[in-house]
Amino acid sequence: MILHLMSSSKQATWGGRFSELPSEKMIAFGESISFDARLAPFDVQCSKAHSAMLAHVGILTPEERDSIHTGLDQVMKKIEVGEFEWKTELEDVHMNIEQALLDITPAAAKLHTARSRNDQIATDIQLYLKSASLDLIQGLKACASKLLDHAANHLEDAAPSYTHLQRAQPITIAHYCLAWVEMLWRDIEEFQAAHERANVCPLGSGALAGTTLKIDREFSAKQLGFTDNQGNPIVSSNSLDTVASRDSLLKFAFACAQTAIHFSRLSEDWILWASAEFNFINLPDAYTTGSSLMPQKRNPDALELTRGKSARIQGNLTTLLTLLKAQPLTYNRDLQEDKPPVFDSHDQLLQIVDLFADLLGKIDFNLERLEEAALDPMLFATDVADFLVEKGMPFRDSHHVVGKLVAKAEETGISINELDVEVTSQISPLLDEKFREVFKFKRSIERRNATGMPNPNRNKAQIDGWRSKLEKLN
């Protein structure tokens, strides 16, 4: 980006009331063009819609409107190819584009009629958030699809589950993968909600109380795509709230934070699973690095960086919440600082999502090691308790009995499923020879057959259902 750092000899927008220009330090302190230049495509879109509306109500002639549109296209082309000169003395993206447009057509002097930078930036933000939400939804869809592929390929392959990082009960790899799909779908729903929250047109609210000119806000909204499913325009209903609110940014920042947490948790799982102590998965070389000293090392840097970036994204949400917590109505210059944390959350999360969309397809599960861990007889302790319940024992009693059984196994050093019947029957007469059938993985998984459980048929139906839902995403 070309950035012009010298001060101007005149103030283009609000200088009429002032006898002295801002100092160089104030210009440098107050500029936002260094980060809000990325809103240029949305600002141009906003200006085109506004000028079209002004022509629609007769404030601009059709010729003036067309001249403005042609000029905006020329400005946008320069921006796209990196030839546009951004000037800090013009403060922000809005005035940089407007001043460049004035060099092309005198009609640009009428473009700011019936609008303020307050409703202009609010509109740019809404357009940006709608676009960013859709981009992330597509990335999350790709990640979820890769997890569904793993689930389909491992419907009956054994895996251990954990609570407190201690082995808990036997599941399948499919059930494990589907847990992450559930999380990513909630993330998709959060971004859908963020898109909906941003799908309200602020344009026409002016600085804070609208305008005395006869404008058509609904026309502008339609031009910009702020419409419901039937094509009806959606406009904000209170001009004070419109220019002061940044709730749509909060909604988006929260969606980013929640999604980052989910990828961070997945990363933590796989950092452990890729260690020699677990050895449940193999990470591709392309997403690991080595040590400058220890030649044997394969470090899970991509996963560790994901954990780190998630912390950064949480911090961005906190920054935005803190920024907004004590602001009076309506617009305050503090709000200039709302964009960097949101832009950063978007950028960092997009990197994470893009990386995992590729990484997920390259993960290999170590099936033998996973099965070995999943067939640990201790993981079937709850199955034994259920076995006793089916024989009429209250669960609290069965839990106590199996606890004694586990203690006996630990005391004798004999696996719980290999204890002699004479020993088990002393703990409970119901623990006869048949209780050994409980320790079969296939039996355990097939009997977990209610909604949400790891029975392979249940999981297969879930996979089909998820694929159908993902295909319907735009």
C-alpha positions as CSV (number, residue, x, y, z in Angstrom):
1,M,0.0,0.0,0.0
2,I,1.3,3.4,-0.9
3,L,1.0,5.7,2.1
4,H,1.6,9.5,1.8
5,L,2.8,10.8,5.2
6,M,3.0,14.6,4.6
7,S,0.4,17.0,5.9
8,S,-2.0,18.7,3.6
9,S,-2.2,22.5,3.1
10,K,-5.9,22.3,3.7
11,Q,-8.4,20.2,5.6
12,A,-10.8,18.7,3.1
13,T,-13.8,17.8,5.2
14,W,-14.2,19.7,8.5
15,G,-11.7,22.5,8.3
16,G,-14.0,25.4,7.8
17,R,-14.6,26.0,11.5
18,F,-10.8,25.8,12.3
19,S,-8.1,28.5,12.1
20,E,-5.2,26.1,12.6
21,L,-4.4,22.8,10.9
22,P,-3.8,19.6,13.0
23,S,-0.2,19.1,14.0
24,E,1.9,16.4,12.4
25,K,1.7,14.4,15.6
26,M,-2.1,14.7,15.7
27,I,-2.3,13.6,12.1
28,A,-0.2,10.5,12.8
29,F,-2.1,9.8,16.0
30,G,-5.5,10.2,14.5
31,E,-5.2,8.5,11.2
32,S,-6.9,5.2,10.5
33,I,-6.1,4.7,6.8
34,S,-3.2,2.4,7.8
35,F,-5.8,-0.2,8.7
36,D,-9.2,0.8,7.3
37,A,-7.9,0.9,3.7
38,R,-9.0,-2.7,3.5
39,L,-12.6,-1.5,3.6
40,A,-12.1,0.3,0.2
41,P,-14.2,-2.2,-1.8
42,F,-17.1,-1.9,0.6
43,D,-16.7,1.9,0.7
44,V,-16.9,2.1,-3.0
45,Q,-19.9,-0.2,-3.0
46,C,-21.5,2.1,-0.4
47,S,-20.8,5.2,-2.4
48,K,-22.3,3.7,-5.6
49,A,-25.4,2.8,-3.7
50,H,-25.7,6.2,-2.1
51,S,-25.2,8.1,-5.4
52,A,-27.7,5.8,-7.1
53,M,-30.2,6.7,-4.3
54,L,-29.5,10.4,-4.6
55,A,-30.2,10.2,-8.4
56,H,-33.3,8.1,-7.6
57,V,-34.7,11.0,-5.5
58,G,-33.6,13.7,-7.8
59,I,-30.7,15.2,-5.8
60,L,-28.2,14.0,-8.5
61,T,-28.8,13.9,-12.2
62,P,-28.3,10.6,-14.0
63,E,-25.2,12.0,-15.6
64,E,-23.7,13.0,-12.3
65,R,-24.5,9.5,-10.9
66,D,-22.9,7.9,-13.9
67,S,-19.8,10.1,-13.7
68,I,-19.4,9.2,-10.0
69,H,-19.8,5.5,-10.7
70,T,-17.2,5.7,-13.5
71,G,-14.8,7.6,-11.3
72,L,-15.3,5.1,-8.4
73,D,-14.4,2.3,-10.8
74,Q,-11.2,4.1,-11.8
75,V,-10.3,4.7,-8.1
76,M,-11.0,1.0,-7.3
77,K,-8.9,-0.2,-10.1
78,K,-5.9,1.8,-8.9
79,I,-6.4,0.4,-5.4
80,E,-6.6,-3.2,-6.7
81,V,-3.3,-2.9,-8.6
82,G,-1.5,-1.1,-5.7
83,E,-1.1,2.3,-7.5
84,F,-3.4,4.3,-5.2
85,E,-1.7,6.9,-3.0
86,W,-3.2,6.8,0.5
87,K,-2.8,10.1,2.4
88,T,-2.7,10.2,6.2
89,E,-3.8,13.8,6.3
90,L,-7.1,12.7,4.8
91,E,-7.5,10.4,7.9
92,D,-9.5,7.5,6.6
93,V,-10.6,5.4,3.7
94,H,-13.7,7.5,3.1
95,M,-12.0,10.8,2.5
96,N,-9.1,9.3,0.6
97,I,-11.5,7.8,-1.9
98,E,-13.7,10.9,-2.1
99,Q,-10.7,13.2,-2.6
100,A,-9.4,11.0,-5.4
101,L,-12.8,11.0,-6.9
102,L,-12.9,14.8,-6.9
103,D,-9.8,14.8,-9.1
104,I,-11.8,12.8,-11.6
105,T,-15.2,14.4,-11.6
106,P,-16.7,17.6,-10.1
107,A,-19.9,15.6,-9.3
108,A,-18.0,14.0,-6.4
109,A,-18.6,17.2,-4.5
110,K,-22.2,16.2,-4.2
111,L,-21.5,12.6,-3.1
112,H,-21.5,13.3,0.6
113,T,-25.0,14.9,0.5
114,A,-27.3,13.3,3.1
115,R,-24.7,11.1,4.7
116,S,-21.9,11.3,7.4
117,R,-18.8,9.4,7.9
118,N,-20.6,7.9,10.9
119,D,-23.3,6.1,8.9
120,Q,-20.8,5.5,6.1
121,I,-18.3,3.6,8.3
122,A,-21.2,1.7,9.9
123,T,-22.4,0.6,6.5
124,D,-18.9,-0.4,5.4
125,I,-18.5,-2.5,8.5
126,Q,-21.8,-4.3,7.9
127,L,-20.8,-5.1,4.4
128,Y,-17.4,-6.3,5.5
129,L,-18.8,-8.5,8.2
130,K,-21.3,-10.1,5.8
131,S,-18.5,-11.0,3.4
132,A,-16.1,-12.2,6.2
133,S,-18.8,-14.4,7.8
134,L,-19.5,-16.1,4.5
135,D,-15.8,-16.7,3.8
136,L,-15.3,-18.3,7.2
137,I,-18.5,-20.4,6.8
138,Q,-17.1,-21.9,3.6
139,G,-13.7,-22.6,5.3
140,L,-15.4,-24.3,8.2
141,K,-17.5,-26.4,5.8
142,A,-14.3,-27.7,4.2
143,C,-12.9,-28.6,7.6
144,A,-16.1,-30.4,8.7
145,S,-16.1,-32.3,5.4
146,K,-12.6,-33.6,6.0
147,L,-13.7,-34.8,9.5
148,L,-16.7,-36.5,8.0
149,D,-14.4,-38.4,5.6
150,H,-12.4,-39.7,8.6
151,A,-15.5,-40.7,10.4
152,A,-16.8,-42.6,7.3
153,N,-13.5,-44.4,7.0
154,H,-13.4,-45.4,10.6
155,L,-16.9,-46.3,11.6
156,E,-15.9,-49.4,13.6
157,D,-12.3,-48.6,14.5
158,A,-11.7,-48.5,18.2
159,A,-10.5,-45.5,20.2
160,P,-10.4,-44.6,23.9
161,S,-12.2,-41.6,25.3
162,Y,-11.1,-39.4,28.2
163,T,-12.2,-37.3,31.1
164,H,-9.7,-35.5,33.2
165,L,-7.2,-36.8,30.6
166,Q,-7.7,-40.3,32.1
167,R,-9.0,-43.2,30.0
168,A,-12.8,-43.4,30.4
169,Q,-14.8,-45.6,28.0
170,P,-14.4,-47.2,24.6
171,I,-15.7,-45.3,21.5
172,T,-14.9,-45.3,17.8
173,I,-12.7,-42.9,15.8
174,A,-15.9,-42.0,13.9
175,H,-17.6,-40.9,17.1
176,Y,-14.5,-38.9,18.0
177,C,-14.4,-37.1,14.7
178,L,-18.1,-36.4,14.8
179,A,-17.7,-34.6,18.1
180,W,-15.5,-32.0,16.3
181,V,-18.1,-31.8,13.5
182,E,-20.7,-30.8,16.1
183,M,-18.5,-28.0,17.3
184,L,-17.7,-26.7,13.9
185,W,-21.4,-26.7,13.0
186,R,-22.1,-24.5,16.1
187,D,-19.3,-22.2,14.8
188,I,-21.0,-22.1,11.4
189,E,-24.3,-21.2,13.1
190,E,-22.5,-18.4,15.0
191,F,-21.2,-16.9,11.7
192,Q,-24.6,-17.3,10.2
193,A,-26.0,-15.3,13.1
194,A,-23.2,-12.8,12.7
195,H,-24.1,-12.4,9.0
196,E,-27.8,-11.9,10.0
197,R,-26.8,-9.3,12.6
198,A,-24.8,-7.4,10.0
199,N,-27.6,-7.6,7.4
200,V,-29.1,-4.3,8.5
201,C,-28.4,-1.1,6.5
202,P,-27.2,1.9,8.5
203,L,-26.9,4.2,5.5
204,G,-29.1,7.3,5.8
205,S,-28.7,7.7,9.6
206,G,-26.3,10.5,9.0
207,A,-24.2,11.8,11.8
208,L,-26.8,10.7,14.4
209,A,-30.2,12.2,13.5
210,G,-30.6,11.5,9.8
211,T,-31.2,14.3,7.3
212,T,-33.8,16.9,6.4
213,L,-33.4,15.9,2.7
214,K,-35.9,13.6,1.2
215,I,-33.9,10.4,0.8
216,D,-34.9,6.7,0.2
217,R,-33.1,4.5,2.7
218,E,-34.9,1.4,1.5
219,F,-33.6,2.0,-2.0
220,S,-30.1,2.2,-0.7
221,A,-30.6,-1.0,1.3
222,K,-31.7,-2.9,-1.7
223,Q,-28.8,-1.6,-3.8
224,L,-26.4,-2.9,-1.1
225,G,-28.1,-6.3,-0.6
226,F,-29.5,-5.6,2.9
227,T,-32.6,-7.6,2.2
228,D,-34.5,-10.5,3.7
229,N,-35.3,-13.8,1.9
230,Q,-38.1,-12.2,0.0
231,G,-36.0,-9.3,-1.2
232,N,-37.5,-6.8,1.2
233,P,-35.1,-4.1,2.4
234,I,-33.8,-4.2,6.0
235,V,-32.8,-0.8,7.5
236,S,-31.9,0.2,11.0
237,S,-34.7,1.8,12.9
238,N,-33.0,4.3,15.2
239,S,-30.4,6.7,13.9
240,L,-28.8,7.2,17.3
241,D,-28.3,3.5,18.0
242,T,-27.2,3.0,14.4
243,V,-24.1,5.2,14.5
244,A,-23.2,4.2,18.1
245,S,-23.7,0.5,18.0
246,R,-20.9,-2.0,17.3
247,D,-22.9,-5.1,18.3
248,S,-22.4,-6.7,14.9
249,L,-18.6,-6.4,15.4
250,L,-19.0,-8.0,18.9
251,K,-21.1,-10.8,17.4
252,F,-18.5,-11.5,14.8
253,A,-15.6,-11.3,17.2
254,F,-17.3,-13.7,19.6
255,A,-17.9,-16.2,16.7
256,C,-14.2,-15.9,15.9
257,A,-13.3,-16.5,19.5
258,Q,-15.5,-19.5,19.9
259,T,-14.2,-21.1,16.7
260,A,-10.6,-20.4,17.7
261,I,-11.2,-22.2,21.0
262,H,-12.5,-25.3,19.2
263,F,-9.5,-25.4,16.9
264,S,-7.2,-24.9,20.0
265,R,-8.8,-27.8,21.8
266,L,-8.5,-30.0,18.7
267,S,-4.8,-28.9,18.5
268,E,-4.2,-29.8,22.1
269,D,-5.7,-33.2,21.6
270,W,-3.5,-33.9,18.6
271,I,-0.4,-32.5,20.2
272,L,-0.9,-35.1,22.9
273,W,-1.9,-37.8,20.4
274,A,1.1,-37.2,18.3
275,S,3.5,-37.7,21.2
276,A,5.4,-40.9,21.7
277,E,3.5,-41.4,24.9
278,F,0.2,-41.6,23.1
279,N,1.2,-42.3,19.5
280,F,-2.4,-42.3,18.3
281,I,-1.8,-40.1,15.1
282,N,0.9,-39.3,12.6
283,L,1.3,-35.7,11.7
284,P,2.5,-34.9,8.1
285,D,6.0,-33.5,7.8
286,A,4.6,-30.4,6.0
287,Y,3.0,-29.3,9.3
288,T,5.8,-30.0,11.7
289,T,9.3,-28.6,12.2
290,G,12.6,-29.9,13.7
291,S,14.9,-28.8,16.4
292,S,18.1,-26.8,15.8
293,L,19.8,-29.0,18.4
294,M,18.0,-32.4,18.6
295,P,17.9,-34.1,15.2
296,Q,15.2,-36.6,16.2
297,K,12.5,-34.1,17.0
298,R,9.3,-33.6,15.0
299,N,7.6,-30.6,16.7
300,P,3.8,-30.0,16.1
301,D,4.3,-26.3,15.4
302,A,1.1,-25.8,13.3
303,L,-0.9,-27.1,16.2
304,E,1.0,-25.1,18.8
305,L,0.6,-21.9,16.8
306,T,-3.1,-22.6,16.6
307,R,-3.2,-22.6,20.4
308,G,-1.3,-19.4,20.4
309,K,-3.4,-17.6,17.8
310,S,-6.5,-18.6,19.7
311,A,-5.3,-16.7,22.7
312,R,-4.7,-13.7,20.4
313,I,-8.3,-14.0,19.1
314,Q,-9.7,-14.2,22.7
315,G,-7.7,-11.0,23.5
316,N,-9.2,-9.2,20.5
317,L,-12.7,-9.9,21.8
318,T,-11.8,-8.6,25.2
319,T,-10.3,-5.5,23.6
320,L,-13.6,-4.8,21.7
321,L,-15.7,-5.3,24.8
322,T,-13.5,-3.0,26.9
323,L,-13.6,-0.4,24.1
324,L,-17.4,-0.3,24.2
325,K,-18.2,-0.7,27.8
326,A,-18.4,3.0,28.9
327,Q,-19.1,5.0,25.8
328,P,-22.0,7.4,25.9
329,L,-24.3,7.9,22.9
330,T,-23.7,8.3,20.2
331,Y,-20.5,8.2,18.1
332,N,-17.1,8.7,19.8
333,R,-13.7,8.7,18.2
334,D,-12.8,5.7,20.4
335,L,-14.8,3.7,17.9
336,Q,-12.0,4.1,15.4
337,E,-10.2,1.4,17.4
338,D,-12.9,-1.1,16.8
339,K,-11.6,-2.3,13.5
340,P,-8.0,-3.5,14.2
341,P,-9.0,-6.3,16.7
342,V,-11.8,-7.5,14.4
343,F,-9.6,-7.4,11.3
344,D,-6.9,-9.4,13.2
345,S,-9.4,-12.0,14.5
346,H,-10.7,-12.5,10.9
347,D,-7.2,-12.8,9.5
348,Q,-5.9,-15.1,12.2
349,L,-8.9,-17.4,12.1
350,L,-8.9,-17.5,8.4
351,Q,-5.3,-18.7,8.5
352,I,-6.3,-21.4,11.0
353,V,-9.3,-22.6,9.0
354,D,-7.3,-22.6,5.8
355,L,-4.5,-24.6,7.4
356,F,-6.8,-27.2,9.0
357,A,-8.8,-27.6,5.7
358,D,-5.6,-29.0,4.3
359,L,-4.1,-30.6,7.5
360,L,-7.2,-32.6,8.4
361,G,-7.0,-34.6,5.2
362,K,-3.4,-35.6,5.8
363,I,-3.7,-36.9,9.4
364,D,-3.2,-40.7,9.8
365,F,-4.6,-42.5,12.7
366,N,-2.5,-45.3,14.3
367,L,-5.2,-47.9,14.4
368,E,-3.3,-50.6,16.2
369,R,-2.2,-48.2,19.0
370,L,-5.7,-46.7,19.3
371,E,-7.3,-50.2,19.5
372,E,-4.7,-51.3,22.1
373,A,-5.7,-48.3,24.3
374,A,-9.4,-48.7,23.7
375,L,-9.3,-52.4,24.7
376,D,-7.9,-51.6,28.1
377,P,-10.3,-53.7,30.3
378,M,-10.6,-50.8,32.7
379,L,-12.5,-48.8,30.1
380,F,-15.3,-51.4,30.3
381,A,-15.9,-50.8,34.1
382,T,-19.1,-48.9,33.4
383,D,-20.2,-51.7,31.1
384,V,-19.8,-54.1,34.0
385,A,-21.9,-51.8,36.2
386,D,-24.6,-51.8,33.5
387,F,-24.4,-55.6,33.3
388,L,-25.2,-55.7,37.0
389,V,-28.1,-53.2,36.6
390,E,-29.6,-55.5,34.0
391,K,-29.6,-58.2,36.5
392,G,-31.6,-56.1,38.9
393,M,-29.0,-54.3,41.0
394,P,-29.5,-50.6,41.7
395,F,-26.8,-48.6,39.9
396,R,-25.4,-47.0,43.1
397,D,-24.8,-50.5,44.4
398,S,-23.4,-51.7,41.1
399,H,-21.0,-48.8,41.0
400,H,-19.8,-49.7,44.4
401,V,-19.4,-53.4,43.5
402,V,-17.4,-52.6,40.3
403,G,-15.2,-50.3,42.4
404,K,-14.3,-53.2,44.6
405,L,-13.7,-55.3,41.5
406,V,-11.2,-52.6,40.2
407,A,-9.5,-52.5,43.6
408,K,-9.1,-56.2,43.6
409,A,-7.6,-56.2,40.1
410,E,-5.1,-53.4,41.1
411,E,-4.3,-55.3,44.4
412,T,-3.5,-58.6,42.6
413,G,-2.0,-57.2,39.5
414,I,-4.5,-59.3,37.4
415,S,-6.5,-57.7,34.7
416,I,-10.1,-57.0,35.8
417,N,-11.5,-59.3,33.0
418,E,-9.2,-62.2,34.0
419,L,-10.0,-62.4,37.7
420,D,-11.0,-65.8,38.8
421,V,-14.8,-66.4,39.1
422,E,-14.3,-67.5,42.6
423,V,-12.8,-64.1,43.4
424,T,-15.5,-62.1,41.5
425,S,-18.4,-64.0,42.9
426,Q,-17.2,-63.2,46.4
427,I,-17.5,-59.5,45.5
428,S,-21.0,-60.2,44.0
429,P,-22.7,-63.5,43.1
430,L,-23.9,-61.8,40.0
431,L,-20.3,-61.6,38.7
432,D,-20.4,-65.1,37.2
433,E,-18.6,-66.3,34.1
434,K,-20.9,-64.4,31.8
435,F,-19.7,-61.0,33.0
436,R,-16.5,-61.6,30.8
437,E,-18.6,-61.0,27.7
438,V,-18.9,-57.4,28.7
439,F,-15.3,-56.7,27.8
440,K,-15.8,-57.3,24.0
441,F,-15.5,-54.0,22.1
442,K,-18.0,-54.8,19.4
443,R,-20.6,-55.7,22.1
444,S,-20.0,-52.5,24.0
445,I,-20.2,-50.2,20.9
446,E,-23.3,-51.9,19.4
447,R,-25.2,-51.6,22.6
448,R,-24.5,-47.9,22.8
449,N,-27.4,-47.4,20.4
450,A,-29.4,-44.4,21.5
451,T,-29.3,-41.0,19.8
452,G,-25.9,-39.4,20.1
453,M,-24.1,-42.6,21.0
454,P,-21.2,-44.3,19.1
455,N,-23.0,-47.2,17.6
456,P,-21.7,-47.5,14.0
457,N,-25.2,-47.4,12.5
458,R,-26.0,-44.3,14.5
459,N,-22.8,-42.7,13.4
460,K,-23.3,-43.6,9.7
461,A,-26.7,-41.9,9.8
462,Q,-25.1,-38.9,11.4
463,I,-22.5,-38.7,8.7
464,D,-25.2,-38.8,6.0
465,G,-27.1,-36.1,7.9
466,W,-24.1,-33.8,8.3
467,R,-23.2,-34.2,4.6
468,S,-26.7,-33.1,3.6
469,K,-26.6,-30.1,5.9
470,L,-23.2,-29.0,4.7
471,E,-24.3,-29.3,1.0
472,K,-27.1,-26.9,1.7
473,L,-24.7,-24.2,2.8
474,N,-24.2,-21.4,0.3
